[in-house]
Amino acid sequence: MTVRADGAILLEGECPVEDSEALVQALQDSPGRVIDWTGATRLHTSVVQVVLLAERQVIGPCGDPFVARWIEPSMVAASVVEG
């Protein structure tokens, strides 16, 4: 499994579609924990969607180059606007 809770909810290595369910479960089991995706090398879009919908603090930068380039900047911009 590439989703595990260890102080933060860690996303590591390749996170396929099946990890979206594991991530939802980790979020439900660990209210208030942040998400750390620095160790992720590839995130399925369903995992990214769960991260976006979770509205949790995300520790970055994301290790997935596509997400770091195209998704993460919009997350930072949205948090600046909201904050």
N, C-alpha and C positions, 0 to 999 in steps of 0.2 A: 504494500500500500504506500502511496506517495503522499498521503494526508495523515498527519499525526499531531496530537496535542502534546506539547512539551513546553509549558510556560506560555507559548503562543501556538496558534494553529499553523503548522508548518506545511508548506507545499514544496515538495522536493522532486527533482528529476522530471521525468515525463509524467504528466497528469492526464490520463485518458478520460473519456466520457464517463467511465464507471466511477471515477473519483469525485464527480459532482455530487453523487449521493453520499459518499463518505464525508465530503466537506459539509453538506447540509447537516448531517448527523453530528459532526464535531461542533458546528456552530450552535446547534440546539443543546448539546451537552455542556457547552462551555460559554455561557453568556458573559460578555465583557472581554473575552480574550481577543487579542489582535491577531491578524493574519500576516504571516511572514512568507513572502513568495520569492525571496532572494535566491533560494536554492532550486527554484523551478527552472527547468531547461525548455520545457514545452507544455503549454496549457491548452487543453481542448476548450473550445469556445463555451461549452456548457459550464466548465469550471470558472471561467472568467465571468460569466453571467451570474453565477452564485456569489462570487466575490463582490460584484457590483451591487447586487441586491441585498447583500448582508449589511451594508452600511456600517462596517467596522473599520477601525483604523487598520491600514495596510502598511506593513514595513517593506520598504523597497530599497533599491530599485529591483524591478522584476527581472528574473534571470532569463525569461523568454524574450528573445529579441523583438519579435513581432508585437507582443503585448507592451513591452517597454517603449517601443517606437510609436504605436498607434493608440493604445488604450490608456496607459498610465498618464500621459500628459493631460488628457481630458479629465481624469480623476483629480489631478492636482488643481486644474483650473476650476472645477466644480467646488472643491473644498475651499478655495480662496474666495469664491463668490458667496458661498454659504456662510463662511466664517466672518 
